[in-house]
Amino acid sequence: MKFYCLSGDPNKPCSILQFKGITFMLDCGLTAQTVLNFLPMPLVPSTRLDSLPGWMPRDFSDSQLERELKECCGRVFVDSTPEFQPPQSRIIDFSSVDVILISNYLCMLALPFVTEETGFKGMVYATEPTMQIGRMFLEELVENIEQTPRASFASRWKEFLHILPQPLSNCHRPRTWKHIYNLTAVKKSLSHIRMVGYNQKLDVYGALTVMAVSSGYCLGSSNWVIDSGYEKIAYVSGSSTLTTHPRPMDQPALKNADVLILTGLTQTPTANPDSMLGELCMTVANTLRLGGNVLLPCYPSGVVYDLFECLSSHLDNSGMSTIPMFFISPVADNSLAYSNIFAEW
């Protein structure tokens, strides 16, 4: 057995497992940390962003570099369409991957990079909610970037990391970063997915069986059990034992594993979600009493459902039931519809 980690972000996992002659890719997470190095993409014209001064290292002259870098609030940003860091492809040829196992919709945003640009010919397994809600995440990501196109793409700054200020100078292998895929690639990528149910055993080339079991993390989220008949490997991705909207975590299915692969670990119980949510509700109510407005950046699925439930209940009890809540996303309607359809998950 061989195991390789292809992601530098533990909460956006992507790994390779070679076992019994079969190559598995475990999740296709896409880190968004690289986006923090680029200027924001405003939905409306911004004179402030347009008038930002260019930045150049001292005693250095390069007109193209000066056009690519802008200084704002004492920090230097790249003035270009954001780029993302896909899973590392130097360790293994992705065309040799036989099976991709997706644990939840937060761990599949790099899937089009893998299936559409590498000669991949294998199978992708995921539960139905993971595929359908993952489709919304992929479409939202593409639409949010395409609705504010940039006239040019910056690349020269990647050649001068050694003279750039932090955090640009600390960027990891920026030449491997890529611009986001398009909706056509998303559609083709999703066509590779075979939907599975919980506890459904799937035969993999007659050598192994794989089975998805509930992880309790979000709608359709799963951990995976890989069994050869003699050895048992359990892959545990984002999981939760808290009582929220998804089906509870199936812990007995993970028992007696010979190998346990863990990703997506959190600080619980050091940071307790219950107390954090209560504090959030109190802060929102206090802000509204003072005549303010509240903006909560969040994913279009998952915790947002718990936020709706907790916030609406808290505002009702605080005498502010008439204050409206808005869910702003290009996929908001579909997200709410799927949350009702997949309630049994």
C-alpha positions as CSV (number, residue, x, y, z in Angstrom):
1,M,0.0,0.0,0.0
2,K,1.2,3.5,-0.9
3,F,-0.3,6.8,0.2
4,Y,0.4,10.3,-1.2
5,C,-1.0,13.7,-0.1
6,L,-1.6,16.1,-3.0
7,S,-3.1,19.0,-1.1
8,G,-1.4,21.6,1.2
9,D,-4.7,22.4,2.9
10,P,-5.9,19.8,5.5
11,N,-9.5,20.9,5.2
12,K,-9.5,20.6,1.4
13,P,-8.1,17.1,1.1
14,C,-6.9,15.3,-2.0
15,S,-4.9,12.1,-1.6
16,I,-3.8,9.1,-3.6
17,L,-4.1,5.6,-2.2
18,Q,-2.5,2.7,-4.1
19,F,-3.8,-0.7,-2.8
20,K,-4.0,-4.1,-4.4
21,G,-3.0,-2.7,-7.8
22,I,-5.8,-0.1,-7.8
23,T,-5.2,3.6,-7.6
24,F,-7.7,5.6,-5.7
25,M,-8.0,9.4,-5.4
26,L,-9.6,10.3,-2.1
27,D,-11.4,13.6,-2.6
28,C,-10.6,16.5,-4.9
29,G,-10.5,19.5,-2.6
30,L,-9.6,22.9,-4.0
31,T,-8.0,25.5,-1.6
32,A,-9.0,29.1,-2.0
33,Q,-6.1,30.5,-0.1
34,T,-4.4,31.6,-3.3
35,V,-7.3,34.0,-4.0
36,L,-6.2,36.2,-1.0
37,N,-3.2,37.4,-3.1
38,F,-5.5,39.0,-5.8
39,L,-7.5,42.2,-5.7
40,P,-11.2,41.9,-5.1
41,M,-13.5,41.6,-8.0
42,P,-16.3,44.2,-7.5
43,L,-19.7,43.7,-9.0
44,V,-19.9,47.4,-9.7
45,P,-17.2,49.8,-11.0
46,S,-14.9,50.9,-8.1
47,T,-13.0,54.1,-8.6
48,R,-11.0,53.3,-5.4
49,L,-9.7,50.0,-6.9
50,D,-9.1,51.6,-10.3
51,S,-7.0,54.4,-8.8
52,L,-4.7,52.2,-6.7
53,P,-1.1,53.0,-7.3
54,G,1.2,50.4,-9.0
55,W,3.9,48.8,-6.9
56,M,7.6,48.3,-7.8
57,P,10.5,47.0,-5.8
58,R,13.1,49.7,-4.9
59,D,15.8,50.2,-7.5
60,F,14.0,48.0,-10.0
61,S,12.1,48.9,-13.2
62,D,9.7,46.8,-15.1
63,S,6.6,48.4,-16.6
64,Q,4.7,45.1,-17.0
65,L,5.3,44.1,-13.4
66,E,4.1,47.6,-12.2
67,R,0.9,47.1,-14.1
68,E,0.3,43.7,-12.5
69,L,0.9,44.7,-8.8
70,K,-1.2,47.2,-6.9
71,E,-0.7,48.5,-3.3
72,C,-3.6,48.9,-1.0
73,C,-3.5,49.6,2.8
74,G,0.2,48.7,3.0
75,R,-0.1,45.4,1.2
76,V,0.6,44.4,-2.4
77,F,-1.9,42.5,-4.5
78,V,-2.0,41.0,-7.9
79,D,-4.4,42.9,-10.3
80,S,-5.7,40.0,-12.3
81,T,-8.4,37.3,-12.4
82,P,-7.9,35.0,-9.3
83,E,-6.0,31.8,-9.7
84,F,-6.3,28.5,-7.8
85,Q,-3.9,25.8,-6.9
86,P,-5.1,22.4,-8.1
87,P,-3.9,19.1,-6.6
88,Q,-0.2,18.4,-7.3
89,S,0.2,16.4,-10.5
90,R,3.9,15.7,-10.4
91,I,3.7,12.9,-7.9
92,I,1.4,10.7,-10.0
93,D,-0.1,10.7,-13.5
94,F,-3.8,11.4,-13.0
95,S,-4.7,9.4,-16.1
96,S,-3.6,6.3,-14.1
97,V,-6.2,6.9,-11.4
98,D,-8.9,4.2,-11.4
99,V,-11.4,5.5,-8.9
100,I,-12.2,8.9,-7.3
101,L,-14.1,8.8,-4.0
102,I,-15.8,12.0,-3.0
103,S,-16.7,12.5,0.7
104,N,-18.8,15.7,0.5
105,Y,-19.6,18.6,-1.8
106,L,-16.8,20.8,-0.2
107,C,-14.2,18.3,-1.3
108,M,-14.9,18.2,-5.1
109,L,-14.2,21.7,-6.4
110,A,-11.0,20.5,-8.1
111,L,-12.8,17.7,-9.9
112,P,-12.9,19.4,-13.3
113,F,-9.1,20.1,-13.1
114,V,-8.6,16.3,-12.7
115,T,-11.1,14.8,-15.0
116,E,-11.0,17.2,-17.9
117,E,-7.3,18.2,-18.2
118,T,-5.3,15.0,-17.5
119,G,-6.7,12.1,-19.6
120,F,-8.6,10.6,-16.7
121,K,-10.7,7.6,-17.7
122,G,-11.7,6.2,-14.3
123,M,-14.9,6.2,-12.2
124,V,-16.0,8.8,-9.7
125,Y,-18.3,7.8,-6.8
126,A,-20.4,10.1,-4.7
127,T,-23.8,10.2,-3.0
128,E,-26.7,11.9,-4.9
129,P,-26.8,15.0,-2.5
130,T,-23.0,15.4,-2.8
131,M,-23.2,15.4,-6.6
132,Q,-26.3,17.7,-6.8
133,I,-25.2,20.2,-4.2
134,G,-21.6,20.0,-5.4
135,R,-22.9,21.0,-8.9
136,M,-24.3,24.2,-7.3
137,F,-20.9,24.9,-5.6
138,L,-19.1,24.5,-8.9
139,E,-21.5,26.6,-10.8
140,E,-21.5,29.4,-8.2
141,L,-17.7,29.5,-8.2
142,V,-17.6,29.8,-12.0
143,E,-20.4,32.4,-12.2
144,N,-18.9,34.6,-9.4
145,I,-15.6,34.9,-11.3
146,E,-17.1,35.1,-14.8
147,Q,-19.5,37.9,-13.9
148,T,-16.5,40.3,-13.3
149,P,-14.1,39.5,-16.1
150,R,-10.6,41.1,-16.3
151,A,-9.1,42.4,-19.5
152,S,-5.7,40.7,-18.9
153,F,-4.1,38.0,-16.9
154,A,-1.0,38.7,-14.8
155,S,1.9,36.2,-14.9
156,R,5.2,38.2,-14.8
157,W,5.1,38.7,-11.0
158,K,5.6,34.9,-10.6
159,E,9.2,35.3,-11.9
160,F,10.2,37.8,-9.2
161,L,9.0,36.2,-5.9
162,H,12.4,36.7,-4.3
163,I,12.0,40.5,-4.5
164,L,8.3,40.8,-3.6
165,P,7.0,41.6,-0.1
166,Q,5.1,39.1,2.0
167,P,2.8,37.3,1.6
168,L,3.4,37.2,-2.2
169,S,7.0,36.2,-1.6
170,N,5.7,33.1,0.3
171,C,3.4,31.9,-2.5
172,H,3.9,28.2,-3.0
173,R,4.6,27.2,-6.7
174,P,2.5,30.0,-8.2
175,R,3.4,28.8,-11.7
176,T,1.2,25.7,-11.1
177,W,-1.8,27.9,-10.3
178,K,-4.6,27.9,-12.8
179,H,-7.6,30.0,-13.7
180,I,-10.9,28.5,-12.9
181,Y,-12.6,26.1,-15.3
182,N,-15.8,27.0,-17.3
183,L,-19.3,25.6,-17.1
184,T,-18.7,23.3,-20.0
185,A,-15.9,21.6,-18.1
186,V,-18.1,21.4,-15.0
187,K,-20.9,19.6,-16.9
188,K,-18.4,17.1,-18.5
189,S,-16.8,16.5,-15.1
190,L,-20.0,15.7,-13.4
191,S,-20.9,13.2,-16.1
192,H,-18.1,10.9,-14.7
193,I,-19.9,10.6,-11.4
194,R,-21.8,7.4,-10.5
195,M,-24.2,8.0,-7.6
196,V,-24.2,5.6,-4.7
197,G,-26.3,5.1,-1.5
198,Y,-25.1,4.7,2.0
199,N,-23.9,1.1,2.9
200,Q,-24.0,0.1,-0.8
201,K,-21.1,-2.1,-1.5
202,L,-19.4,-1.5,-4.9
203,D,-17.1,-3.9,-6.6
204,V,-13.9,-2.4,-7.9
205,Y,-12.4,-4.5,-10.7
206,G,-13.1,-7.7,-8.7
207,A,-10.3,-6.9,-6.3
208,L,-11.9,-4.7,-3.7
209,T,-15.2,-3.3,-2.5
210,V,-15.9,0.2,-1.4
211,M,-18.8,1.5,0.7
212,A,-20.0,5.0,1.6
213,V,-21.2,5.4,5.2
214,S,-22.7,8.6,6.7
215,S,-20.2,11.0,8.3
216,G,-22.8,13.4,9.8
217,Y,-21.1,16.4,8.4
218,C,-23.5,17.7,5.8
219,L,-26.2,16.5,3.5
220,G,-25.0,13.4,1.7
221,S,-21.5,13.5,3.3
222,S,-19.8,10.2,3.7
223,N,-16.7,8.3,4.9
224,W,-15.5,5.4,2.9
225,V,-14.6,1.8,3.7
226,I,-12.3,0.0,1.4
227,D,-12.3,-3.8,1.9
228,S,-10.2,-6.5,0.2
229,G,-11.8,-9.3,2.2
230,Y,-8.7,-9.6,4.4
231,E,-7.7,-5.9,5.0
232,K,-10.0,-3.0,5.8
233,I,-9.2,0.6,5.2
234,A,-11.4,3.4,6.5
235,Y,-11.1,6.9,5.0
236,V,-12.6,9.5,7.4
237,S,-13.0,13.0,5.9
238,G,-15.2,15.8,7.3
239,S,-17.3,14.2,10.1
240,S,-19.5,15.4,12.9
241,T,-21.2,13.8,15.9
242,L,-23.3,16.9,16.5
243,T,-27.1,16.7,16.1
244,T,-27.8,18.9,13.1
245,H,-29.6,18.5,9.7
246,P,-27.6,15.6,8.2
247,R,-28.0,11.9,9.0
248,P,-26.0,11.0,12.1
249,M,-22.4,9.7,11.7
250,D,-22.2,5.9,11.2
251,Q,-19.4,5.0,13.7
252,P,-19.8,1.2,13.9
253,A,-19.0,0.9,10.2
254,L,-15.5,2.2,10.9
255,K,-14.6,-0.3,13.7
256,N,-11.9,-2.9,13.3
257,A,-10.2,-1.1,10.4
258,D,-6.6,-2.1,9.8
259,V,-5.7,1.4,8.5
260,L,-7.5,4.6,9.4
261,I,-6.9,7.7,7.2
262,L,-8.0,10.9,8.8
263,T,-8.5,14.3,7.1
264,G,-10.5,17.5,7.8
265,L,-9.8,17.5,11.5
266,T,-11.1,20.4,13.6
267,Q,-10.5,22.0,17.0
268,T,-13.6,20.6,18.6
269,P,-14.2,20.5,21.6
270,T,-11.6,23.4,22.0
271,A,-13.9,25.5,19.9
272,N,-17.5,24.4,20.6
273,P,-19.9,25.1,17.7
274,D,-22.9,25.5,20.1
275,S,-21.4,28.3,22.1
276,M,-20.1,29.9,18.9
277,L,-23.5,29.9,17.3
278,G,-25.1,31.3,20.4
279,E,-22.6,34.1,20.5
280,L,-23.2,34.8,16.8
281,C,-27.0,35.1,17.4
282,M,-26.5,37.5,20.3
283,T,-24.1,39.7,18.2
284,V,-26.5,39.8,15.3
285,A,-29.4,40.8,17.6
286,N,-27.4,43.6,19.3
287,T,-26.2,44.9,15.9
288,L,-29.8,45.1,14.6
289,R,-31.0,46.8,17.8
290,L,-28.5,49.6,17.2
291,G,-29.8,50.1,13.7
292,G,-27.1,48.2,11.9
293,N,-27.1,45.6,9.1
294,V,-25.4,42.1,9.2
295,L,-23.6,40.4,6.4
296,L,-22.6,36.7,6.9
297,P,-20.3,35.2,4.2
298,C,-21.1,31.5,3.9
299,Y,-21.4,28.6,1.5
300,P,-24.7,28.2,-0.3
301,S,-25.3,24.9,1.5
302,G,-24.5,23.2,4.8
303,V,-24.2,25.4,7.9
304,V,-26.3,28.1,6.3
305,Y,-29.4,25.9,7.0
306,D,-28.5,25.8,10.7
307,L,-28.0,29.6,10.6
308,F,-31.4,30.2,9.2
309,E,-33.0,28.1,11.9
310,C,-31.1,29.5,14.8
311,L,-31.2,33.1,13.7
312,S,-34.9,33.1,12.9
313,S,-35.7,31.5,16.3
314,H,-33.4,34.0,18.2
315,L,-34.9,37.0,16.4
316,D,-38.4,35.8,17.1
317,N,-37.6,35.5,20.8
318,S,-36.0,38.9,20.7
319,G,-39.0,40.6,19.3
320,M,-37.5,41.2,15.9
321,S,-39.5,38.7,13.8
322,T,-40.3,41.4,11.2
323,I,-36.6,41.9,10.2
324,P,-36.0,40.2,6.8
325,M,-33.2,37.7,6.0
326,F,-31.9,37.4,2.5
327,F,-30.0,34.5,1.0
328,I,-27.9,35.9,-1.8
329,S,-26.3,33.5,-4.3
330,P,-26.8,32.6,-7.9
331,V,-27.8,29.1,-6.7
332,A,-29.9,30.1,-3.6
333,D,-33.2,28.9,-4.9
334,N,-31.8,25.5,-5.9
335,S,-30.0,25.1,-2.6
336,L,-33.2,25.6,-0.5
337,A,-35.1,23.2,-2.8
338,Y,-32.5,20.5,-2.5
339,S,-32.3,20.9,1.2
340,N,-36.0,19.9,1.4
341,I,-35.6,17.1,-1.2
342,F,-32.6,15.5,0.5
343,A,-33.9,15.9,4.1
344,E,-33.8,12.1,4.6
345,W,-30.1,12.1,4.1
